[in-house]
């Protein structure tokens, strides 16, 4: 249980240091959502999930190298859970930014052919 609290404290401290960057990313995401609000559809979301899943899978295998670690150092279940959580979280963040971009550049969404809209 101690390891989980340690991870949460570390994530909290990292988020405090990245506050301005996270705020800027939130503003950019909100601007993209406002620009694409009339075109957002489940089809665009489905199209954005494919590259997001690729990014998450790629990050699962590259994050240990990017953090100057390796899979050999991952000897505890918390390490694997952290790696999976980081990869899935960054993949989800990629999907959040890709969804309005796909909707903006999707010709079918521009013509109104994407009839399936998310619940509001």
N, C-alpha and C positions, 0 to 999 in steps of 0.2 A: 504494500500500500504506500510505503514511503516513496518508492520510485515514481508512482503516478503523481503524487503531490509535487515531487521534484520537477517532473516534466512540466506540469501546469505552471509552476512558478517560473521556470525558465521561459516558457512561451509568453507568459505575462510580461516579463522583463524585456523580452525581445520586442513585443508589441508596443511597449512604452517608448522604446527607442525609435521605432518606426512610425510613430504617430503621424507626423506630417506627410510621410509617403502614403500611408494608408488612407489618410484624409483626401489627398490628391487623387488617388486611385478611385475612391468612392465618388468624388465629384465627376471624374471622367466617365465612370460607369453610369451615373445618373444622367449625364448629358447624352450618352449613347442611347440609353433607354428612352429618353424624351424624344430624340430624333427618330427613333424607330418605333414609336408607340403604336402607330397605325398599321405597321407591317408585322408586328410580332405574332408569331403563330407557332403551333406545335411542330409543324413541318420544319420551320427554321431552327427550332430547338433541337429536333432530332438530327438535323444536318450539322449542328454545332457540337453535338455530343460525340460524333465520330472522331474529329481531330482532338477533342478534349480527352477521350479515352486513350488515344495514341500518346498524347503528352504525358498523361498519368503513368502509362506503362513505361515510357522512356525515362521518366524521372525516377521510377522505382529502381531501375537498373543503373542510373547515372548519379543519383544523389550521394551514395557512399563515396564515389570517386570525387565528386565536386566538393565534398566536405573533408577531403584528405583522409578518408577512411577506406574500409573494404568490407566485403561480406564476411571475411574471416574474423573481423572484430565484432560481429553481430552474434554474440553468444547467449543472449538473454531474450526472453519473449517480449520484453518492453522495447528493446531495440527494434525488433521486427515490427511491432505495432506502431512505433514512432515513424519508421520508414514508410509503412503503408499509409499511415495518416497524413504524412507530409505529401506523398505522391498523390493521394486522392484529393487532398485539400487544394493543392496547386492545380490539379486537373479540373476541379470544380470551379476554381477561380478563372481558369482559362475559358471554360464553358460559359461563365457569366459574361465575359467580355466578347466571346465569339458569337453568342446568340444575337445581340442587336446588330453586329456587323454582318452576319449571314442574312438577317432579315433585310438589312438595307441594300445588300447587293444581290438578293435573290430576285430574278425576274418574275417568278411566279407569285411571290409575295407582293411585288409592286403592282401586278395586274389584278390583285384581289383574288387570285385563284386559290390561295391558301385559306380555305374556309374554316379550318379548325383553329379556333382562337383559345388561348389559355383562359381559365376562369378568372374573373376579376373580383 
